[in-house]
Amino acid sequence: MEDPLLRNQNAAVQARTKAQNRANVLQLKLIGQSHPTGLTANLLKLFEPRPPLEYKPPPEKRKCPPLTGMAQFVSKFAEPGEPEYSPPVPVVETPAERRARVHKLRLEKGAAKAAEELEKYDPHNDPNISGDPYKTLFVARLSYETTESRIKREFESYGAIKRVGILNMFKRVR
């Protein structure tokens, strides 16, 4: 049940592709005849060698001053017992000494800072303090969902509550 028209179309397509293949093969043969690598002339120009280097005569050998001995300078050397004979060995700090020194410096700085802060500290003028410290209740480990109204409702059964506050983000002073 093949269609004869379809068969003729296929034959025409095949004939056209065969003709193209022959043309391609001929082109490749022509290229191959021009150079053994098969590269075209414009590509071969890129691979041409450079012109040979210009000849330069070798440089002249210079005469160096003659080698002399050191005997004439021996009298100028330092003698044992003179201060220049053995210079003082520089004192090098070991890692353990350095750690101890840095630790001591930090302790001194901390002590000075603590003394300075102690002089500045006045508990009666602290802006974060409100009310009597003996009438303040601290509750720890609260749930994040807990609100001030819930806390007030829970603790009102024990007595009157003046104020409720939750500290969320307290500044850390270092």
Secondary structure, DSSP 8 states (H G I E B T S, - for coil): ---HHHHHHHHHHHHHHHHHHHHHHHHHHHHHHH-TT---HHHHHHT----------------------SGGGGGGS--TTSTTTS--------HHHHHHHHHHHHHHHHHHHHHHHHHH--GGG-TT--S-GGG-----S--TT--HHHHHHHHGGGS--S------S-----
